[in-house]
Amino acid sequence: MKFMSRLGKERGEAGRTQGTVPQNGAWDYNSVITIDSKAAPGVRFAIHRISFGRRMELSRRVREISRKAEFLEAGTELHEKIEANILAQEIDVMYLHWGLASIEGLMIDGEPATAAKLLEKGPEEVAREVVSAIKEQCGLSEAERKN
């Protein structure tokens, strides 16, 4: 499973290269990207951009679980398929905890949303949107993101 492929250029929401060169010549790099939710208008979330160190950290976290999930997915028994699905969801939980920097405009049971609250009690479509954005930032293909 190739779950950490590199992007040729990291691009922002509008397709422009992230980071700008200000007048003084220094490159202004933002380590987070803020995205307006399509699933929940008025909600904005910030995700961490991929870096060399963060890619290594995530790869270490996901490595063993993804190997086991691949093995189980190749099985023919129903319980193997169910276990593989559970492991894939656990990987998504890792991505969300690893990549979500903040979330605005969403209250869950009267309290500001956090990664933990979003997973436990929040709207599933927003959680899936955040995970998808994080995987996209990591450079995962559409097929790889479906895991």
ABEGO torsion letter per residue (X at the ends): XBAABBBABBBBAAGBBBEBBBAAGBBBBBABBBBBBAABBGBBBBBBBBBAAAAAAAAAAAAAAAAAAAAAAABABAAAAAAAAAAAAAAAAAAAAAABABBBGBBBGGBBBBAAAAAAABBAAAAAAAAAAAAAAAGBBAAAAAX
